[in-house]
Amino acid sequence: MRKTALMIAVGFALVSCTHNDAGTGNDADGLSSDAINGEAAYNEHCAVCHETGMLGAPREGEPQDWEKRSGLWQGVLMEHAKTGYFEMPARGGKSELPDEIIDAAAEYMLETTFPNRPED
């Protein structure tokens, strides 16, 4: 229980951290990217657009919003989140966000929108 609470607290702290030890696969505190809370990352950096559908953004939790997208959208979602796509700015407009936070937020959005999708 105490370890879980610590991991949650670390995850929330990492969401606001923009420093990344490039090339190590670890964040600034030496923890693996598994410690990043995807829901918190999504809420902090993505929800503003993906909750409302701002500028045509497909909404989180609304699979029908994704139907007109390419059949390959799942395979390219992480890349689009990092590099931008149409009206969506790269990294949600925060160029300093590390890949681990972007990946955690995108994975959270996938899991909540398509809870029954097969594992990659």
N, C-alpha and C positions, 0 to 999 in steps of 0.2 A: 504494500500500500504506500509506504513512504517513498519507495523507488519510483512508483508510478507518478506520484505527486511531483517529485523532483523532475522527472522527464517532461511532464506537462509544463512545469514552470520554465525549464530550459527551452522548450519548444517556443513558448511565447516570447521569451527573451531573444531568441534567434531571429524571429520575424523582423524585429527592428534593427538587427545587426546587418550592416552592409559590407563588412570586411570578410574576405574569403581567402584562405590559403590555397591559391591556385595550384592545380596539379596534384593535390594531395588527396582529394576526395573527402576532405574533412573541412568543417567550418572553422572559424577563428578559435573556438575553444577546444579543438581537437576531437569533437564528437562527430560521429558519422551523420550523414544527411538524414538517416532514419529518425533522428531525434527531432527533426523539424516538424511542427504540427501543421499539416496541410490545410486544415480548416481555418486556423488562425492566419496562415499565409494568404489563403483565398480571401478571407474577410478583410484583411489589411490592404491587399494590393489589387484585387480583381472584382470584388463584389459590387463596387460602385457602378460598373458597367454591366456585369453579368447578372445582377439581380433585377435590373430595370430593363435590360435590352437596349441600353443607350447606344446610339449610332449603329443599330442593327446587330449588336452583340447577341449571340445565342445565350439564353438564360440558363443558369445552373438549375438542375432539377427539372428541366422541361425538354424531354427528348424530342418533341415535335419541332422545337426551334433548330434542331440540328439536321432535320430530314433533307433540306435542300442543299446541304453541304456535300462536298465530295465524299464518295464512298471510302476514301482513304483518310478521312479527317482524323480518325483515332491515331493513325500512324504518323501524322504530321503535327498534331496538337502541341506537343512540347516544343517543337521547332518554331511554330508560329508564335507561341507565347514568348519565346526568346527574341525572335527577329521581327515580329510584327506581321500583320496581315490585314490588308485593306485599311479600314479605319482604326483598327486596334494598334496602338503604338507598341513597339518592342518593349518587353519587360514592364508593361503597364505604364510606360512613360517614365520609369525609374531605372535609368541605365546602370546604376550601381548595384542593383539587386543580383545576388549570386544565383547561379544555375540551380542550386539545391532548393532555394525558396521558390523559384519559378516552377520547378518540377513538382514539388510538394503541393503547391496550389493547383496546378493543372491536374494532377492525379486525384486530388480531392474532388475537383469538379467532375471528372470522369466517373468516380465512384458514386457520387450522389446523383448524377444524371442518369447513369446506366449501371445500376447496382447488380444486374445479372449478366454483365458482359463477361466473356471468357477471359481468363488470365492471359497476358501476353507471353 
